[in-house]
C-alpha cells in the first residue's frame, strides 16, 4: 500500500458535495450534476473534506489519526480511493490514454493523474447569478448581494447566502436536499433574486403603477440624469476633502461660526425683521434661488461622498413636495457601506448646508450693512439654516430619517415601526430582537402621529380652499376621478 500513500487525492468539490444525514452518524456524497448519491462513514466523510487536490493520501490519513485518536483503519484513505473508483466516482487516466482499474487503480502523480467522472451537468436553464453580482460581508452581521449594473441589493443571512451561492453549481433539487430547504422557501429566494435582477436573463422589476390618486401630487419625483460618469471624472480632485487635516479645519470653522452666531442671535433676528419690513415679498425670489443653490450643493455632498467610498450614484433629479421643487440623489448604494461610512454619506449633505450657513454668516459680518453683499449673504445663511431645520426632521423621509436609519442600523425604520405596533395590537409575534424592539417602540408613535398630523393638516386646508374658491370645479374633478378610480379597467393598460 505504500506506493499509493504518495498519491495526491483529486479535487472533487466541483462535482460532488458532502452533506450530513440527520439522525445518523453517516454522511452522503451528492453529485452536483445528477441524482447520484453515496453513503460513507463519518471518518470517510472527514477524509473526503480533504479531497481538494492539495493533500496526499498519507497526509489525509495522518489528519484522520489525529481527529479520531487512532481508532480507524491505518489504510482507510487508500481503501477509500479504491472504493471511489469502484463506485465510478473517480477514474484513472495513464499517459497513453488507456484506463485500467485492475492494473493500476492510481499511479504516481508524475506519470498519471486522477480525474472525476462527469456524470451530468446543471441544465442550461438552471438559475445562475449574473457574473457582475458579488457578496459584501456587512459589519452588522449580514450579507448583501450587490448588483452594480442595476444598483440593486438583497440582504440575507448566512444560510440564505450559502444557498444562493450554490445556484449554477448544483441543481436546485440537490440544493433543497443539502440545505433542507422547502420548495416554497427556494421559490421565494429565486423570485427575490429575479425581482432584483440578480439572475442571468432577468431585469429588476419596475414598480407597479397603480391608478392615479390626488395624494400623489403631494410628493413626486422627476429623474433628470445619471451623474456617475461626472462624479467618477472629478472625485480624485476632491479627495482631500475627506482627509483628517480638512476635517480639523472644517470643525474649527464650524465651531467658531456657531459661537459667533449664538452671540449675535438678537442682532440676526433684528436684521431679518428689518429686511422683511423693507423689502417684503421681493426677497422671495432671491431666497428661493439661494435655497436651490444650497440644495444642489447639498445633493452633491451626498453624491461625492458616496463616490469617495467607491459607490455608484445612478440618478439625480427633482423632488416636488406640495409642488415645492427640491432635489434628490439616489444614494442607495450606501447600504453596502459600514455604518460609519453610511452616516458620513447621509450627513455630508447636512454638513454642506452648515458650511454654507457659516460662509453666509462670515460674509454678512464682513460686509457693510445695507449693501447687496450684506443682504445676499444674510439670505444665504437663512436659506441654509432653513433647509437644515427642515431636513433634519427624523419623522419625514429626509436626511434626518436616513441618519436615524444609519445610526440605529435598522433599515426601513418607519415601516418596521408600523409593523411592530400592528403585530403588537393583533397579538402576532414579533421577529425583532430586544434592542430593535425598544427603538421601534419609541419611534413608532411619533412617526404615526406625524404622518396623520401632516396629511390631515394638508387635506383639511386643501379641501377648505377648494370648497371656498372652486367648489363646482372641484366637485366635477372629484366625480370624474371617482369614476376613473372605481372602474377596474378604466384607464389601465390590460397588458
C-alpha positions as CSV (number, residue, x, y, z in Angstrom):
1,X,0.0,0.0,0.0
2,X,3.0,2.4,0.4
3,X,3.0,3.2,-3.3
4,X,-0.5,4.6,-3.0
5,X,0.2,6.8,0.0
6,X,2.2,9.3,-2.0
7,X,-0.7,9.9,-4.4
8,X,-2.3,13.4,-4.4
9,X,-6.0,12.9,-3.8
10,X,-8.0,14.7,-6.5
11,X,-10.2,17.8,-6.1
12,X,-13.9,16.6,-6.1
13,X,-15.5,19.8,-5.0
14,X,-16.6,20.9,-8.5
15,X,-18.7,17.7,-9.0
16,X,-19.6,16.4,-5.6
17,X,-20.9,17.9,-2.3
18,X,-20.9,16.4,1.2
19,X,-24.0,16.6,3.4
20,X,-24.8,15.2,6.8
21,X,-27.7,12.8,7.3
22,X,-30.0,13.9,10.1
23,X,-30.2,11.4,13.0
24,X,-27.3,9.3,11.6
25,X,-23.5,9.0,12.0
26,X,-23.1,8.7,8.3
27,X,-22.6,11.3,5.6
28,X,-23.8,11.4,2.0
29,X,-21.9,12.4,-1.1
30,X,-24.2,14.1,-3.6
31,X,-23.5,14.6,-7.3
32,X,-23.6,18.2,-8.2
33,X,-24.8,17.3,-11.7
34,X,-27.1,14.2,-11.3
35,X,-29.3,12.3,-8.9
36,X,-26.3,10.1,-7.8
37,X,-25.6,9.8,-4.1
38,X,-23.5,7.5,-2.0
39,X,-23.3,7.0,1.8
40,X,-20.0,6.9,3.7
41,X,-19.0,6.6,7.3
42,X,-18.1,9.6,9.4
43,X,-14.3,9.0,9.1
44,X,-14.6,8.6,5.3
45,X,-16.6,11.8,5.2
46,X,-14.0,13.6,7.2
47,X,-11.3,12.3,4.7
48,X,-13.4,13.4,1.7
49,X,-13.3,17.0,3.0
50,X,-9.5,17.0,2.1
51,X,-10.0,15.8,-1.4
52,X,-9.0,19.2,-2.7
53,X,-6.1,18.3,-5.0
54,X,-3.6,19.5,-2.3
55,X,-3.1,16.6,0.1
56,X,-1.6,13.1,-0.4
57,X,-3.3,10.0,0.9
58,X,-0.7,9.8,3.7
59,X,-1.3,13.4,4.8
60,X,-5.1,12.8,5.0
61,X,-4.5,9.6,6.9
62,X,-2.4,11.4,9.4
63,X,-5.2,14.0,9.9
64,X,-7.7,11.2,10.4
65,X,-5.4,9.6,13.0
66,X,-5.3,12.9,14.9
67,X,-9.0,13.5,14.7
68,X,-10.2,10.0,15.6
69,X,-7.4,9.1,18.0
70,X,-6.0,6.1,16.2
71,X,-9.4,4.3,16.2
72,X,-9.6,3.9,12.4
73,X,-8.1,1.6,9.9
74,X,-4.5,2.5,9.1
75,X,-5.1,2.3,5.3
76,X,-8.6,3.9,5.3
77,X,-7.7,6.6,2.8
78,X,-6.2,4.2,0.3
79,X,-9.2,1.9,0.6
80,X,-11.4,4.9,0.2
81,X,-9.7,5.8,-3.1
82,X,-10.3,2.3,-4.4
83,X,-13.9,2.5,-3.2
84,X,-14.4,5.7,-5.1
85,X,-13.1,4.1,-8.3
86,X,-15.3,1.0,-7.8
87,X,-18.3,3.3,-7.4
88,X,-17.4,5.2,-10.6
89,X,-16.8,8.4,-8.7
90,X,-13.2,8.5,-9.8
91,X,-11.4,7.2,-12.8
92,X,-7.7,6.8,-13.5
93,X,-6.0,8.0,-16.7
94,X,-2.5,7.0,-17.6
95,X,-0.3,8.9,-20.1
96,X,-1.0,6.8,-23.1
97,X,-4.7,7.3,-22.5
98,X,-5.5,3.7,-21.5
99,X,-7.6,3.2,-18.4
100,X,-7.4,0.1,-16.2
101,X,-8.6,-0.1,-12.7
102,X,-7.4,-3.6,-12.2
103,X,-3.9,-3.0,-13.5
104,X,-3.2,0.3,-11.6
105,X,-6.0,2.0,-9.8
106,X,-3.7,5.0,-9.3
107,X,-0.3,5.9,-10.4
108,X,2.3,8.3,-9.3
109,X,1.3,11.9,-10.0
110,X,4.4,12.3,-12.2
111,X,3.1,9.6,-14.6
112,X,-0.7,9.9,-14.4
113,X,-3.5,12.0,-13.0
114,X,-6.8,11.2,-11.2
115,X,-9.9,12.6,-12.8
116,X,-13.6,12.7,-11.9
117,X,-16.4,11.0,-13.7
118,X,-18.6,13.9,-15.0
119,X,-21.9,12.2,-14.7
120,X,-24.0,15.2,-15.6
121,X,-24.0,18.9,-15.6
122,X,-26.5,21.6,-14.4
123,X,-29.0,22.2,-17.2
124,X,-28.6,25.4,-19.2
125,X,-31.9,26.6,-17.8
126,X,-30.8,26.3,-14.2
127,X,-30.9,29.7,-12.4
128,X,-27.5,31.3,-12.2
129,X,-26.2,34.5,-10.7
130,X,-25.0,37.2,-13.1
131,X,-21.2,37.4,-13.3
132,X,-21.3,41.0,-12.1
133,X,-23.0,40.4,-8.8
134,X,-20.9,39.9,-5.7
135,X,-21.2,39.4,-2.0
136,X,-20.4,42.0,0.7
137,X,-20.0,41.0,4.3
138,X,-21.7,43.8,6.2
139,X,-20.2,44.7,9.6
140,X,-23.6,44.4,11.2
141,X,-23.5,40.6,10.7
142,X,-25.5,40.0,7.5
143,X,-24.6,39.6,3.8
144,X,-25.5,41.9,0.9
145,X,-25.7,40.6,-2.6
146,X,-24.9,43.6,-4.8
147,X,-25.7,44.1,-8.4
148,X,-23.6,47.0,-9.6
149,X,-25.2,47.1,-13.1
150,X,-28.8,47.7,-11.9
151,X,-27.9,49.1,-8.4
152,X,-30.0,46.6,-6.6
153,X,-29.3,44.7,-3.4
154,X,-30.5,41.6,-1.5
155,X,-29.8,41.4,2.3
156,X,-29.7,37.8,3.6
157,X,-28.2,35.8,6.5
158,X,-25.5,33.1,6.4
159,X,-27.9,30.2,5.5
160,X,-29.5,32.0,2.5
161,X,-26.1,33.3,1.4
162,X,-24.8,29.7,1.3
163,X,-27.9,28.5,-0.7
164,X,-27.8,31.4,-3.2
165,X,-24.0,30.8,-3.7
166,X,-24.9,27.2,-5.0
167,X,-27.0,28.5,-7.8
168,X,-25.4,27.4,-11.1
169,X,-23.2,25.0,-9.1
170,X,-25.8,22.5,-8.0
171,X,-29.2,21.5,-9.5
172,X,-32.0,23.0,-7.5
173,X,-33.2,19.6,-6.2
174,X,-29.8,18.9,-4.7
175,X,-29.7,22.4,-3.1
176,X,-33.0,21.6,-1.4
177,X,-31.7,18.3,-0.1
178,X,-28.4,19.6,1.0
179,X,-29.7,22.6,2.9
180,X,-33.1,21.1,3.9
181,X,-35.0,23.9,2.3
182,X,-38.6,23.6,1.2
183,X,-39.7,24.2,-2.4
184,X,-41.6,27.3,-1.2
185,X,-38.6,28.8,0.5
186,X,-36.4,28.2,-2.5
187,X,-39.0,29.6,-4.8
188,X,-39.2,32.8,-2.7
189,X,-35.4,33.2,-2.9
190,X,-35.5,32.8,-6.6
191,X,-38.3,35.3,-7.0
192,X,-36.5,37.8,-4.9
193,X,-33.3,37.4,-6.9
194,X,-35.2,37.7,-10.2
195,X,-37.1,40.8,-9.0
196,X,-33.8,42.5,-8.2
197,X,-32.1,41.4,-11.4
198,X,-29.5,39.1,-9.8
199,X,-30.1,36.1,-12.1
200,X,-29.0,35.8,-15.6
201,X,-31.7,36.8,-18.1
202,X,-33.6,39.0,-15.5
203,X,-34.0,42.7,-15.0
204,X,-35.1,44.5,-11.8
205,X,-38.9,44.6,-11.6
206,X,-40.3,48.0,-12.2
207,X,-42.6,49.3,-9.5
208,X,-46.2,48.5,-10.3
209,X,-48.1,51.6,-11.3
210,X,-51.5,51.8,-9.7
211,X,-54.2,54.2,-10.5
212,X,-53.5,57.9,-10.0
213,X,-54.7,59.4,-6.8
214,X,-54.6,63.1,-5.8
215,X,-52.3,62.3,-2.9
216,X,-49.5,61.5,-5.5
217,X,-49.4,65.3,-6.2
218,X,-48.2,65.9,-2.6
219,X,-44.9,64.1,-3.4
220,X,-43.4,63.0,-6.7
221,X,-40.0,62.8,-8.4
222,X,-38.7,63.6,-11.9
223,X,-35.5,61.9,-12.9
224,X,-33.0,64.2,-14.6
225,X,-29.8,62.3,-15.4
226,X,-27.1,59.8,-14.3
227,X,-24.3,61.8,-12.6
228,X,-22.0,58.8,-12.0
229,X,-19.6,59.4,-15.0
230,X,-19.2,63.1,-14.0
231,X,-18.5,62.1,-10.3
232,X,-16.0,59.5,-11.4
233,X,-14.1,62.0,-13.5
234,X,-13.8,64.6,-10.8
235,X,-13.7,62.7,-7.5
236,X,-9.9,62.4,-7.4
237,X,-9.6,66.2,-7.4
238,X,-11.7,66.4,-4.3
239,X,-10.4,63.5,-2.2
240,X,-8.5,65.9,0.1
241,X,-11.9,66.9,1.5
242,X,-12.1,63.6,3.4
243,X,-8.7,63.8,5.0
244,X,-8.1,64.5,8.7
245,X,-6.5,67.9,8.2
246,X,-9.5,69.1,6.2
247,X,-11.8,67.6,8.9
248,X,-10.0,69.5,11.6
249,X,-10.1,72.8,9.7
250,X,-13.8,72.4,8.9
251,X,-14.6,71.5,12.5
252,X,-12.8,74.6,13.8
253,X,-14.5,76.8,11.3
254,X,-18.0,75.5,12.2
255,X,-17.4,75.8,15.9
256,X,-16.2,79.4,15.6
257,X,-19.1,80.2,13.4
258,X,-21.6,78.6,15.9
259,X,-20.2,80.7,18.7
260,X,-20.3,83.9,16.7
261,X,-23.9,83.1,15.5
262,X,-25.1,82.3,19.0
263,X,-23.7,85.6,20.4
264,X,-25.2,87.6,17.5
265,X,-28.6,85.9,17.7
266,X,-30.5,89.0,18.8
267,X,-28.9,91.1,16.0
268,X,-29.6,88.4,13.4
269,X,-33.3,88.3,14.4
270,X,-33.5,92.1,14.3
271,X,-31.8,92.4,10.8
272,X,-34.2,89.7,9.5
273,X,-37.2,91.6,10.7
274,X,-35.9,94.8,9.1
275,X,-35.3,93.1,5.7
276,X,-38.8,91.7,5.7
277,X,-40.2,95.1,6.6
278,X,-38.2,97.0,4.0
279,X,-38.3,94.5,1.1
280,X,-41.3,92.2,1.8
281,X,-42.1,89.7,-0.9
282,X,-39.3,91.0,-3.2
283,X,-37.0,88.8,-1.1
284,X,-38.9,85.7,-2.1
285,X,-37.2,85.2,-5.5
286,X,-33.5,85.6,-4.3
287,X,-34.3,83.4,-1.2
288,X,-35.7,80.7,-3.5
289,X,-32.7,80.9,-5.8
290,X,-30.3,80.7,-2.9
291,X,-32.3,77.8,-1.4
292,X,-32.0,76.0,-4.8
293,X,-28.2,76.6,-4.7
294,X,-28.0,75.2,-1.1
295,X,-30.0,72.1,-2.0
296,X,-27.9,71.5,-5.2
297,X,-24.6,71.6,-3.3
298,X,-26.2,69.6,-0.5
299,X,-27.0,66.8,-3.0
300,X,-23.5,67.0,-4.5
301,X,-22.2,66.5,-1.0
302,X,-24.1,63.2,-0.8
303,X,-23.0,62.1,-4.2
304,X,-19.3,62.9,-4.0
305,X,-19.0,61.3,-0.5
306,X,-20.6,58.1,-1.8
307,X,-18.3,58.2,-4.8
308,X,-15.3,58.7,-2.5
309,X,-16.2,55.4,-0.9
310,X,-16.3,53.8,-4.4
311,X,-20.1,53.7,-4.5
312,X,-22.3,54.2,-7.5
313,X,-24.7,57.2,-7.9
314,X,-27.1,56.3,-10.8
315,X,-29.6,59.1,-10.5
316,X,-30.2,62.7,-9.7
317,X,-33.5,64.6,-10.2
318,X,-36.2,66.9,-8.9
319,X,-38.4,66.2,-5.9
320,X,-41.7,68.0,-5.6
321,X,-43.3,68.3,-2.1
322,X,-46.7,70.0,-2.4
323,X,-45.4,71.4,-5.8
324,X,-42.4,73.0,-4.0
325,X,-39.3,71.9,-6.0
326,X,-36.3,70.4,-4.4
327,X,-33.7,67.9,-5.5
328,X,-32.8,64.3,-4.7
329,X,-29.9,61.9,-5.2
330,X,-30.1,58.2,-5.4
331,X,-27.5,57.0,-2.8
332,X,-29.0,53.6,-2.2
333,X,-25.5,52.1,-2.9
334,X,-24.5,53.4,0.6
335,X,-26.4,50.5,2.1
336,X,-23.4,48.4,1.2
337,X,-21.1,50.5,3.3
338,X,-20.2,50.2,7.0
339,X,-22.4,52.1,9.4
340,X,-19.9,54.8,10.0
341,X,-19.4,55.5,6.3
342,X,-23.1,55.3,5.7
343,X,-23.6,58.0,8.3
344,X,-20.9,60.1,6.6
345,X,-22.7,59.8,3.2
346,X,-26.1,60.9,4.7
347,X,-24.5,63.6,6.9
348,X,-22.4,65.1,4.1
349,X,-25.4,67.0,2.8
350,X,-26.2,68.5,6.2
351,X,-22.5,69.3,6.6
352,X,-22.6,71.2,3.3
353,X,-25.6,73.2,4.5
354,X,-23.9,74.2,7.8
355,X,-20.7,75.2,5.9
356,X,-22.8,77.4,3.6
357,X,-24.6,78.9,6.6
358,X,-21.2,79.7,8.2
359,X,-19.9,81.3,5.0
360,X,-23.1,83.4,4.8
361,X,-22.6,84.5,8.4
362,X,-19.0,85.4,7.8
363,X,-19.7,87.4,4.7
364,X,-22.5,89.2,6.4
365,X,-20.2,90.2,9.3
366,X,-17.5,91.4,6.8
367,X,-19.9,93.4,4.6
368,X,-21.4,96.8,5.1
369,X,-25.0,96.8,6.3
370,X,-27.5,97.7,3.6
371,X,-25.3,96.6,0.6
372,X,-26.3,93.9,-1.8
373,X,-23.5,91.6,-0.4
374,X,-24.9,92.0,3.1
375,X,-28.4,91.2,2.0
376,X,-27.3,88.3,-0.2
377,X,-25.1,86.7,2.5
378,X,-27.8,87.1,5.1
379,X,-30.3,85.3,2.8
380,X,-27.7,82.6,2.1
381,X,-27.3,82.0,5.8
382,X,-31.1,82.0,6.3
383,X,-31.7,79.6,3.3
384,X,-29.0,77.2,4.6
385,X,-30.4,77.2,8.2
386,X,-34.0,76.9,7.0
387,X,-33.2,73.8,4.9
388,X,-31.1,72.3,7.8
389,X,-34.1,72.6,10.1
390,X,-36.4,71.1,7.5
391,X,-34.0,68.4,6.5
392,X,-33.1,67.1,10.0
393,X,-36.7,66.1,10.8
394,X,-36.4,62.3,11.6
395,X,-40.1,61.8,11.1
396,X,-40.2,62.8,7.4
397,X,-38.2,60.9,4.8
398,X,-35.4,63.4,4.6
399,X,-31.8,63.3,5.8
400,X,-32.9,63.2,9.5
401,X,-34.8,60.0,8.9
402,X,-31.9,58.4,6.9
403,X,-29.5,59.5,9.6
404,X,-31.7,57.7,12.2
405,X,-31.7,54.6,9.9
406,X,-27.9,54.7,9.6
407,X,-27.2,55.3,13.3
408,X,-29.6,52.6,14.5
409,X,-28.7,50.2,11.7
410,X,-32.5,49.5,11.3
411,X,-33.3,49.6,7.6
412,X,-36.9,50.6,6.7
413,X,-37.3,52.1,10.1
414,X,-40.7,53.7,9.6
415,X,-42.4,50.6,8.0
416,X,-40.9,48.3,10.6
417,X,-42.1,50.5,13.4
418,X,-45.6,50.4,12.0
419,X,-45.4,46.6,11.6
420,X,-44.2,46.3,15.1
421,X,-47.3,48.0,16.5
422,X,-49.5,46.2,14.1
423,X,-48.2,42.9,15.3
424,X,-48.5,44.1,18.9
425,X,-52.1,45.1,18.5
426,X,-53.1,41.9,16.7
427,X,-51.2,39.6,19.0
428,X,-48.8,38.4,16.4
429,X,-45.2,37.5,17.5
430,X,-42.5,40.0,16.6
431,X,-39.3,38.8,14.9
432,X,-37.3,41.8,16.1
433,X,-34.7,41.5,18.8
434,X,-35.0,43.3,22.1
435,X,-32.8,46.2,21.2
436,X,-34.5,46.8,17.9
437,X,-37.9,46.4,19.5
438,X,-37.1,49.2,22.0
439,X,-36.1,51.6,19.2
440,X,-39.2,50.7,17.1
441,X,-41.5,51.1,20.2
442,X,-40.0,54.6,20.8
443,X,-40.1,55.7,17.2
444,X,-43.4,54.3,16.1
445,X,-45.9,56.6,17.9
446,X,-44.1,59.8,16.8
447,X,-43.9,58.6,13.2
448,X,-47.6,57.6,13.1
449,X,-48.7,60.8,14.8
450,X,-46.6,62.9,12.4
451,X,-48.0,61.2,9.3
452,X,-51.6,61.7,10.4
453,X,-50.9,65.3,11.5
454,X,-49.2,66.3,8.3
455,X,-51.6,64.6,5.9
456,X,-54.6,65.6,8.0
457,X,-53.4,69.3,8.0
458,X,-52.8,69.3,4.3
459,X,-56.0,67.6,3.3
460,X,-58.1,69.8,5.6
461,X,-56.6,73.0,4.1
462,X,-56.8,71.8,0.5
463,X,-60.4,70.8,1.0
464,X,-61.2,74.2,2.6
465,X,-59.5,76.1,-0.2
466,X,-61.3,74.1,-2.9
467,X,-64.7,74.5,-1.3
468,X,-64.2,78.2,-0.8
469,X,-62.7,79.1,-4.2
470,X,-63.7,76.5,-6.8
471,X,-66.4,74.3,-5.3
472,X,-68.1,73.4,-8.6
473,X,-64.8,72.7,-10.5
474,X,-63.5,70.7,-7.5
475,X,-66.7,68.7,-7.4
476,X,-66.6,67.9,-11.1
477,X,-62.9,66.8,-10.9
478,X,-63.6,64.7,-7.9
479,X,-66.6,63.0,-9.6
480,X,-64.5,62.3,-12.8
481,X,-61.7,60.9,-10.7
482,X,-64.1,58.6,-8.7
483,X,-65.4,57.1,-12.0
484,X,-61.9,56.5,-13.2
485,X,-60.7,55.0,-9.9
486,X,-63.8,52.8,-9.2
487,X,-63.9,51.1,-12.6
488,X,-61.3,48.3,-12.6
489,X,-60.2,48.5,-16.2
490,X,-60.8,52.2,-16.9
491,X,-57.6,54.0,-17.7
492,X,-55.5,50.9,-17.3
493,X,-53.5,49.0,-19.9
494,X,-54.8,45.4,-19.9
495,X,-51.3,44.2,-20.7
